[in-house]
Amino acid sequence: MTHVYFREHGGGQALSRYLLDNPAVCRSKTVLDLGSGCGASAIAAKLCGAAHIVSNDIDAVAAIATRMNCELNGLEPLVCVTDNMIGSEPEGFDLILLGDMFYDEDLAGSLHNWLDHCIKSHGTQVLIGDPGRAQFEEHSIRRLLQQVAQFELPESVREENYGLSWSSVWCYRPEL
């Protein structure tokens, strides 16, 4: 990606970098970027050849930032949905991306249940980016994750993330 407007947190940065380094993960797939923020991970998926991408964030400003970032990167606008998709019937996404979504215990529990349903009903692959927040590290979902990558965070992102210096990408595997 050449430009990003709006800040991207550590988990989203790691997830975007992972996709750009491993384009086959999302090539020709239907992708949902849940809690997309500025859309960096959705844009990375598009740059890697994803067939269809939905960028989802309940913050309308995030949809505007995603559209701006698409324009800055010379891409057609992505589908942006501002309804809360957690708990909804999954639409057959091949891949769900979540960056920095485990910041609240209640939200983490809802995510766990919904992601489990997506995987069991549609065989969806789930990738999670997180810099090691306590709510993530201590949640029961951690035992179902396999680390696939780890990246050092830039100094500016460390300051915004309470000094956390690394961010990891995890693959959710409920069969573990």
Sequence and secondary structure as in RCSB ss.txt:
>XXXX:A:sequence
MTHVYFREHGGGQALSRYLLDNPAVCRSKTVLDLGSGCGASAIAAKLCGAAHIVSNDIDAVAAIATRMNCELNGL
EPLVCVTDNMIGSEPEGFDLILLGDMFYDEDLAGSLHNWLDHCIKSHGTQVLIGDPGRAQFEEHSIRRLLQQVAQ
FELPESVREENYGLSWSSVWCYRPEL
>XXXX:A:secstr
     S   HHHHHHHHHHHH GGGTTT EEEEET TTSHHHHHHHHTT SEEEEE S HHHHHHHHHHHHHTT 
   EEE S  TTS     SEEEEES  SSHHHHHHHHHHHHHHHHHH  EEEEEE   HHHHTSGGGGGEEEEEE
EE  HHHHHHTTT  EEEEEEE TT 
